Amino acid sequence: MIRRDILRYLLAAPVAGSTFLYKNPLNPVLREAHAATGKSLVVIFKRGGCDGLNALVPHGDDEYYNLRPTIGISRPGTGAGSAIDLDGFFGLHPALAPLLPIFDNNHLAILPTVHYSNASRSHFSSQDFIESGVVSTGLTDGWLNRHLESFSQSGVLRAVSFGGLAHSLRGDASVATISDINNFNFNSRFSDDFLNRMEKVIGQPINPNDHNRYLLHEHGQVMLDNLKVLSQIDTENYQPSGGATYPSSGYGRQLKQVAQLIKEDVGLEIATINIGGWDTHSNQGGATGNQANRFTDYANGIAAIYNDLGNLMNNVVILTITEFGRTAMENASAGTDHGNAACWFAVGHGVKGGIHGEWPGLLANQLYRGRYLAHTVEYRDIFAEITANHLGNNTGIGSVLPGYTPPSNPLGILA
């Protein structure tokens, strides 16, 4: 197989649903090397704008029930489908019941009012800003990739983006994209003979004047290393620990594969997963219905990976985010429209459990522009704390989050 054929294969890899390393091969960066910390961050993006007011129900705020006469979640103790009380003011949506044991263990941090100033209510723009780590103009690279670039560590498979490359992982650092590890057919297409032939071509001496050879060397060797690692992972016969049962959805399957990669100790530092279905303009439902069904899948997945990893959650943080919340008042179609502040969750043994952030209230004069929940937590404060205090990158915040100024009083979501 000649070099141009292998290059063609590398470029076609993401189409085939296999693994591809996104990196600019002509932009080498000199970085300080660090020993692997053994820490992992799993970022789950609820794409579509999840309604946080029905996720964490402010049942102690009477105005909530005036704004949501149809889709509101009833107060705790009022019968089937009522909110699950947490602190006398807030309660979980009943479909999020699998998260309650995690909350009771002080391993669940809930942030009900996360966003950024002068926010966009466009799905694409707001996702772009948040994943870029900025608050105005989106960048071509993402905050997680900039972390990888500014804090180089050892590890065979540092970052994996499931279901397509997340914008947060775009950039110069190599990132593997995987749809499903089970899709690899290593007995035929990726036989030992084929891998050996590719390695011989990729391992040729680098000639900076030969763009294709440089591209092959930079991308190809990392891809081969990843293929060799993934080929040894038996996902079909994997048995979760701790009585964990993952949802049968693609989201559940990807969480299970993340757990296995962490257990295999391949150096996984960052994993991103998407879960959609949150754009509830109509027929949102209350205790049951469309949103409740999404909550069931979401919460069962979180509970499964939490139980499956067991004590390994000492070194793992699961952060679930969304691009914005929804309008405080339900609309005429029994749904909610694009809003402002959103509810984010963080899970892990190193998380300081509880509810974080000041509650702004739901009265007309307390709402942002009279319609939207006001934000009291800047999302980059969360990113900064996790980057520094969990991932150990406490010197590269300026490059990870350009233009960001840390607050005088940190959130303190990590214990």
C-alpha positions in Angstrom: 0.0 0.0 0.0 1.5 3.3 -1.0 1.6 6.5 1.1 -1.2 8.3 -0.8 -3.5 5.4 -0.3 -3.0 5.4 3.5 -3.4 9.2 3.5 -6.7 8.8 1.7 -7.8 6.2 4.3 -6.9 8.6 7.1 -9.0 11.4 5.6 -11.9 9.0 5.1 -11.7 7.6 8.6 -14.4 9.8 10.2 -16.8 8.9 7.5 -16.3 5.3 8.2 -17.2 5.9 11.8 -13.9 4.7 13.1 -11.3 6.9 14.8 -9.6 10.0 13.5 -7.1 12.3 15.1 -8.0 16.0 14.6 -4.9 18.2 14.7 -3.1 20.8 12.6 0.1 18.9 11.6 1.8 22.1 10.5 1.4 23.9 13.8 3.7 22.1 16.3 3.6 23.5 19.8 6.3 23.1 22.4 4.7 22.3 25.7 5.9 21.4 29.2 5.3 17.7 29.8 3.5 16.6 33.0 3.1 13.2 34.6 -0.3 11.8 34.1 -2.7 12.9 37.0 -5.0 10.0 36.5 -8.0 12.4 36.5 -10.8 12.1 34.0 -13.5 14.6 33.0 -16.6 13.5 31.2 -18.7 16.3 29.7 -22.2 15.5 28.7 -23.9 18.2 26.5 -27.7 18.3 26.6 -28.1 19.8 23.2 -31.3 21.7 22.5 -31.6 23.8 25.6 -32.8 21.8 28.6 -35.5 23.4 30.8 -33.8 23.6 34.2 -36.9 24.9 36.0 -38.5 21.5 35.7 -35.2 19.7 36.4 -34.5 21.4 39.7 -37.9 22.5 40.8 -38.0 25.7 42.9 -41.1 24.5 44.8 -40.5 27.0 47.5 -41.0 29.9 45.1 -44.8 30.4 44.8 -44.4 32.2 41.5 -43.2 29.0 39.9 -46.7 27.7 40.0 -48.2 30.9 38.6 -45.9 30.7 35.7 -46.4 27.0 35.0 -50.0 26.0 35.7 -49.9 23.1 33.3 -46.3 21.8 33.1 -45.2 22.7 36.7 -44.1 19.8 38.9 -46.2 19.7 42.1 -44.8 20.3 45.5 -43.1 17.3 47.3 -45.5 15.0 49.2 -48.6 15.9 47.1 -48.9 12.6 45.4 -47.6 10.7 42.4 -45.4 12.7 40.2 -44.5 15.3 42.8 -41.0 16.8 43.2 -38.4 15.0 45.2 -37.5 17.4 48.0 -33.8 18.2 48.5 -33.6 21.1 51.0 -37.1 22.5 51.6 -37.0 24.9 48.6 -35.7 22.9 45.7 -36.7 19.4 44.5 -35.7 17.1 41.7 -38.0 16.2 38.9 -39.4 12.7 39.7 -37.8 11.2 36.6 -34.4 12.3 38.0 -34.9 10.0 41.1 -31.8 7.9 40.1 -29.7 11.0 41.0 -31.0 11.2 44.6 -28.6 8.6 46.1 -25.7 10.5 44.6 -27.0 13.8 46.0 -27.5 12.1 49.4 -23.8 11.0 49.3 -22.8 14.6 48.7 -21.4 13.7 45.3 -23.9 15.8 43.2 -23.5 19.5 42.8 -26.4 21.3 41.2 -26.1 24.7 39.7 -29.6 26.0 38.7 -28.6 29.4 37.3 -25.6 29.0 35.0 -25.1 31.2 31.9 -23.2 34.3 30.6 -23.9 38.0 30.2 -25.8 39.3 27.1 -26.3 35.7 26.1 -27.5 34.5 22.7 -30.7 32.5 22.4 -29.5 30.8 19.3 -28.7 27.1 19.7 -25.7 27.3 17.5 -24.3 30.5 18.7 -24.7 29.7 22.4 -23.2 26.2 22.0 -20.4 27.7 20.0 -19.6 30.3 22.7 -19.8 27.9 25.6 -17.7 25.2 23.9 -15.2 27.9 22.8 -14.9 29.1 26.4 -15.8 32.7 25.6 -18.9 34.9 25.9 -19.1 36.8 22.7 -17.5 35.6 19.5 -16.9 31.9 19.1 -13.4 30.6 18.4 -12.3 27.9 15.9 -10.9 25.8 18.8 -12.5 24.7 22.0 -11.6 25.1 25.7 -10.9 21.4 26.3 -8.5 21.2 23.3 -6.7 24.2 24.6 -6.4 22.5 28.0 -4.8 19.5 26.2 -2.4 21.8 24.4 -1.4 23.8 27.4 -1.0 20.8 29.8 0.6 18.0 27.9 0.5 14.6 29.7 1.4 11.0 29.0 -1.4 8.7 28.0 -2.2 6.6 25.0 -5.8 7.9 24.5 -6.1 11.3 26.2 -9.3 12.5 24.7 -12.3 10.9 23.0 -15.3 12.6 21.5 -18.2 10.3 21.0 -20.7 10.8 18.2 -18.7 13.3 16.2 -16.1 15.9 17.2 -17.4 18.3 19.8 -16.5 21.9 19.3 -14.9 21.9 22.8 -12.3 19.4 21.5 -11.5 21.1 18.2 -8.0 22.4 17.9 -4.3 21.5 17.6 -4.2 18.6 20.1 -5.0 15.2 18.7 -8.4 13.9 19.6 -10.1 10.5 18.7 -13.7 10.5 17.6 -15.6 7.3 18.1 -19.2 6.4 17.3 -19.1 3.0 18.9 -16.0 0.9 19.8 -17.9 -2.1 18.7 -17.8 -0.8 15.1 -14.1 -1.7 14.8 -13.6 -4.9 12.9 -10.0 -5.7 13.6 -10.0 -9.3 12.4 -10.3 -8.2 8.8 -9.9 -4.5 7.9 -7.5 -3.8 10.7 -5.5 -7.0 10.6 -2.0 -7.2 12.1 -0.6 -7.3 8.7 -2.4 -4.1 7.6 -1.4 -2.3 10.8 2.2 -3.4 10.4 2.3 -2.1 6.8 0.8 1.2 7.8 3.3 1.5 10.6 6.2 1.1 8.2 5.0 3.9 6.0 4.1 6.2 8.8 7.4 5.6 10.5 9.5 6.9 7.6 11.8 9.8 8.4 10.0 13.2 8.5 10.7 15.6 5.7 9.3 19.0 6.6 9.1 19.9 2.9 6.8 16.9 2.2 3.4 17.9 3.5 1.8 14.5 3.0 4.6 12.6 4.8 4.5 15.1 7.7 0.7 14.7 7.9 1.0 10.9 7.8 3.6 10.9 10.6 1.9 13.3 12.9 -1.6 11.9 12.6 -0.9 8.4 11.6 1.2 7.3 14.5 -1.2 8.5 17.1 -4.1 6.9 15.2 -2.2 3.6 15.0 -1.6 3.7 18.8 -5.3 4.3 19.4 -6.3 1.5 17.1 -4.0 -0.9 18.9 -5.4 0.1 22.2 -9.1 -0.1 21.1 -8.5 -3.5 19.4 -7.8 -5.0 22.7 -10.9 -3.8 24.5 -13.7 -6.3 24.5 -16.9 -4.2 24.9 -19.3 -7.0 23.9 -18.5 -9.1 27.0 -18.0 -6.2 29.4 -19.8 -6.7 32.7 -20.5 -3.4 34.7 -19.7 -3.4 38.4 -21.8 -2.2 41.3 -25.1 -3.5 39.9 -25.0 -0.8 37.2 -27.5 -1.1 34.4 -26.9 1.3 31.5 -29.8 2.5 29.3 -30.1 0.7 26.0 -29.8 4.1 24.1 -26.8 5.2 22.2 -26.1 7.6 25.1 -26.1 4.7 27.6 -23.8 2.6 25.4 -21.3 5.5 25.1 -21.3 6.1 28.8 -20.6 2.4 29.4 -17.7 2.5 26.9 -16.3 5.6 28.7 -16.4 3.7 32.0 -14.5 0.8 30.4 -11.9 3.1 28.9 -11.3 4.6 32.4 -11.0 1.1 33.9 -8.6 0.0 31.2 -6.3 2.9 32.3 -5.5 4.0 28.8 -4.8 7.6 30.0 -8.3 8.9 29.2 -8.5 12.5 30.4 -11.4 14.0 28.5 -14.5 12.4 27.1 -17.4 14.2 25.5 -20.9 12.8 24.9 -24.1 14.4 23.5 -27.7 13.7 24.5 -30.4 15.5 22.5 -34.1 16.0 22.6 -34.3 19.1 24.9 -35.9 21.7 22.6 -39.3 21.5 24.1 -41.3 24.2 22.4 -44.5 22.2 22.7 -45.9 19.3 24.6 -43.1 19.4 27.1 -45.0 17.5 29.7 -44.7 17.8 33.5 -44.0 14.8 35.7 -44.5 12.6 32.6 -44.1 13.3 28.9 -41.4 14.2 26.5 -39.0 15.9 28.8 -39.5 13.3 31.6 -38.6 10.6 29.1 -35.3 12.4 28.3 -34.7 12.8 32.1 -35.1 9.1 32.6 -32.5 8.2 30.0 -30.1 10.9 31.2 -30.4 10.1 35.0 -30.2 6.3 34.5 -27.0 6.8 32.5 -25.4 9.0 35.2 -26.4 6.6 38.0 -25.0 3.6 36.0 -21.6 5.1 35.3 -21.4 6.4 38.9 -22.1 2.9 40.3 -20.0 1.1 37.7 -16.9 3.1 38.4 -17.2 2.9 42.2 -14.1 4.2 43.9 -12.7 5.3 40.6 -15.1 8.2 40.9 -12.5 9.6 43.2 -10.7 10.6 40.1 -13.6 11.4 37.8 -15.9 14.4 37.4 -19.0 14.2 35.2 -20.2 17.6 34.1 -23.5 18.0 32.3 -24.2 21.2 30.5 -26.6 22.8 28.1 -26.6 25.9 25.9 -29.4 27.7 27.7 -32.5 27.2 29.8 -36.1 27.9 28.9 -38.6 30.7 29.4 -39.9 30.9 33.0 -43.5 31.0 31.8 -44.9 28.1 29.8 -46.2 29.0 26.4 -49.6 28.4 24.7 -48.4 25.0 23.4 -47.7 23.6 26.8 -44.0 24.0 26.3 -41.2 26.5 26.8 -39.1 28.6 24.5 -35.4 29.5 24.4 -34.4 31.2 27.6 -31.4 32.2 29.6 -30.0 30.6 32.8 -29.7 26.9 32.7 -29.3 24.1 35.3 -25.9 22.3 35.2 -24.9 19.2 37.2 -21.5 17.9 38.4 -21.0 14.4 39.8 -18.0 12.8 41.5 -16.5 11.8 44.8 -14.4 15.0 44.7 -17.5 17.2 44.1 -18.9 19.3 46.9 -22.5 18.2 46.9 -25.4 20.5 47.3 -27.0 23.4 45.4 -24.7 26.2 44.3 -25.4 29.7 43.3 -27.8 32.5 44.5 -31.4 32.0 43.6 -32.6 35.2 41.7 -36.3 34.6 42.1 -39.2 34.3 39.5 -41.2 37.5 40.0 -41.4 39.8 37.0 -38.9 42.3 38.4 -36.5 39.5 39.2 -36.5 37.8 35.8 -34.0 38.7 33.1 -35.8 41.0 30.6 -39.1 40.0 32.3 -39.2 36.5 30.8 -36.1 34.5 31.6 -34.4 33.1 34.7 -31.5 35.4 35.5 -28.0 33.8 35.7 -26.0 34.1 38.9 -23.2 31.7 38.0 -20.8 32.4 35.1 -20.2 29.2 33.3 -16.5 29.8 32.9 -16.1 29.8 36.7 -17.1 26.1 36.5 -14.7 25.4 33.7 -11.9 27.2 35.4 -12.4 25.4 38.7 -12.5 22.0 37.1 -9.5 22.7 34.9 -7.3 23.9 37.8 -8.5 21.8 40.7 -9.5 18.6 39.1 -7.4 18.3 35.9 -4.5 19.9 37.6 -3.9 22.6 35.0 -3.6 25.6 37.4 -1.2 27.6 35.2 -2.9 27.5 31.8 -6.3 29.1 32.6 -5.4 32.2 30.6 -5.0 30.1 27.5 -7.8 27.7 28.2 -10.3 30.5 28.8 -9.0 33.6 26.9 -10.1 36.9 28.4 -11.4 35.3 31.5 -11.0 36.9 35.0 -11.5 34.6 38.0 -14.0 35.8 40.6 -12.8 36.9 44.0 -14.9 34.2 45.6 -14.6 30.9 43.7 -17.7 28.7 43.5 -16.2 25.9 45.5 -18.0 23.0 43.7 -15.0 20.7 44.3 -14.4 19.4 47.8 
